[in-house]
Amino acid sequence: MLSKAQITLISSLQNKKFRKQHGLFIVEGIKSVIEFLSSSYQVDSLFYTEDVLAKVGKISGKIKSYVLTENEFQKISSLKSPQGILALVHIPKQKALAIKDFKGQHTLLLDDIQDPGNLGTIIRTAEWFGFQRILCSIGTVDAYNPKVVQATMGSLSRIEIHYLDLKAFIQEAQIPVFGALLNGDSIYETDWRDEGLLILGNEGNGISDELIELVDKPVTIPRIGEAESLNVAVATTIFCSEIARTKKL
């Protein structure tokens, strides 16, 4: 039986304020839930319809589990086509960053990305190309927003996400800084070196002035057609692909 308190709690987690207050976020869908169950994340509770259980497999007895009717599940799902399973997962404590962990690799820095779908796609793309962590400005959309989580398709369970003062971090890191800018050198002619920080900017305003000042190497994706700009998630995919290609050479 689904209680009113549970419905209220789950509904409240659509809001960042209450995610922070309760230390929980929502994961919905069979694939995504399975990914988090097998990750280092701590799953607090599961809500599912009886027909879904066989697809998920054995569930730890430490996880609170609730079997719901289809009608009950509809009350807590935010998806147009619910898959019959939803998990509440504990938001992990942010790990301390050590500059040495960034040596010999490339890291994405996101400057005030606002669209949940964009962030989710960037996280998924980063995992595909072997990036270990993403650093986000304080103003970037919350990675535990349900729309972000959904868009990552489980990749959030394996990629470290950190929110911090990007300017202070860059100044301390002393690692080459690449900036995705319209007026930069072609990514296909860029020496990405063995390590670096790649800054990607806000959907409408690009990289903030205070971070542009810290860019060592402005880089751009050469435009061939007439489109004014690229979606930041699409641009990130191209950047990640080129970095991965050059590292394989």
N, C-alpha and C positions, 0 to 999 in steps of 0.2 A: 504494500500500500504506500502510495506517495503522499507525504504530508504537505500541508500548506507551508510549513517552515522550510522544507526542502525545495519546494517550488520557488519560494521567495529568495532563498540563498542562491540557487542556480541562476535565476533571472538577474540578481544583483551583480553576478560575476561578469556580466556584459560590460560593466562599468569599471574602469581602471581603479577608481577610489576603493571600491569594495573588493576587488582582487587583491589590492595591497593590504586592506584591512583583515581579510580572512586568510591571506597567504595561499590562495588557491586560484587555479584557472581551469577552463573547460577544454576538454578534448573530445571531439565527436567524430564518429565514423569508425567502421571496423578496422581498416588498415592503420589509421592514426592511433587508435587506442592500443592495438597490438604492439605498435612501435614503442609507445611509452611504457607499456607493461614490461617490455624486455630491455628497457633502458635503465640508466642510473637514477631517473626521476622517481619520486615516491608517489605512487597513486593512492589517494585517500579513499575514494569510493567509486563504485561502478553502478550505473543504472542501465538496464537492458531488458529487452523483450525476450521471452523464452526461446523463440526460434533462432536467436542470434548466438546463444551461448555455445552451441556446437562449433561455430566458426571461430570463436575466440580461444577455445582450449581451456586448460586447467587454470583456475584463478587462485592466487594465494589466499589462504584463510585470514591473513592480516588485513586484507582489503575488504571494506564494508561493501556488501553487494545487495542490490535490490532488483527483484524481478518485477517488471511493470507490464501492464496491458498496453496495447497499441494506443488507446486513448490517453492513458496516463503519460506515455512517452511523448506524445504530441505536445503536452503542456510544458515540457522542459527543452524540447529541441528547437534550435534556431534555423535548421536547414529546411529547404523547401521539400526535399525528398529524404527524410530521416532514414538512417540505416539501422536504427534500433539499439544503439549503444552510445553511452556518454560517460566520460570519466571526469572526476574532479581530481586534479593533480596539484601537489604542493609546488609553489614557486621556489626554486632553489636559491640559496644564498649566493650572492655574486662572489665569485672567486677573486682572490687578490691577483693582480697582474704583475708579472715580472718581465722586464724588458728582454731578458735573455730568451724568453719563450717566443719572441718575435724574430729572432735572428735566423737567417737562412730560409725564410719563407715570406710569402706575401699575405697581407691582411687587408680586408675591406673596412673602410671607415665611412659610415653613413651620416651625412650632415642634414638633419631635420627632414628625413623622409616621412611623408605624412600618410600615404595611402596604404592601408593594411595589406591589400593584395600585392602591391609592389614589394613590401618588406617580406611577405611570405614567399614570393617567387624568388627574391634575392637569396633568402636563406636556403631554399631548395637548390638553387643554382650553385651556391657556394659549396654545398656538400658534394654535389655532382663533380665539381672540379677539384675537390680535395682540400678546400680551405678549412681550417680548424676552428676559427673563431671570427666573429664580426664585432666591431666596436661601433656603438651608436652614440650620437649626441643625445643630451638629455631631452631635447625637443623632438626626437624621432618617435614615431608611433610605438606603443607598447608591444613588444614581441609576444605577450601573452593575451593580446586581444584575440577573441575567438576567430575573427576573420583572418588574422595573421596565421594562427595555429592551423586553421583549415587549409590555407594556401600552401603551407610548408609540406603537407602530405607526410608528416612524420619526421621530416629532416630536423625540425627544432629539437627533437630528442637527442640529436648527436652533434649539434653545432653550439659552441659556447657563444652566448650573446651578452655583451657588456654595455652598460650605459655609463658614460663618464664625460668629463670635460675634455673634448678632443684636442683643443688647443694646448692645454697643459700636458697632455699625454705626448703629443707630437714633439713638443719642445724638449721633453725629457728623453724621448726614445732615441734620438739621433740616428734615425733610419731614413733612407731615401724616401721622399714623399712625392707621389705622383698624383696629379689632380685631373679629373675628367672635366675638360673645358672645351668650349667651341673653338677657341683660338689656341690650339696646341699642336704638337708634332703628331704625325700619324702613328697610331698604335702599331702599325705594321713595320715601322721603321724605328721603333723605340727599343732601346737597350733596357730591359726590365731588371737587369742585374740578378743577383741571387736572392735579394730580399727587397721589401719595400712596403709602404703604406699607400693604398689607393683610395683617394677621397672621391665619393660620389655625392652630388648635391641634391638639394630640395627640388621637387618636381617643377615648381614654378620659378624659383629664384636661383637655382644652381647652388654652387658652393658659396658660403658666406665670405665676406671680405676678410674677416680675421683669419680664416683658414687659407684663403688664396695666398695671403702673404707668406705662408709657410710652405707653399708648394715649390719643390725643386724642379719638377719636370711636368709642365702642362702637356696633357696628351688628349687626343681626340680621335673619334672614329670618322674617317674621311667620308664626306657626303658625296654621293654620285648622282642621286636624283634630286627632286625639288622639295622633299619633306623638310619642314622647319626644324624638327627636332626628333629625338628618339625617346620613347618611354624609358625611365630610369632602370626598370627591371630588365628590359631588352638590352639596353646599353651595358648593364652589368654582365649579362651573359656573354656578350661579345668580348668585353675586357677579360673576363675570367678564362674564356676559351683561348684568347691570344697569349695570356700569361702562361697557361698550361702548355700550349704548343711550344713556346720558346724554351720552357724548362725541359722539354722532352728532346730538344735538338742535340 
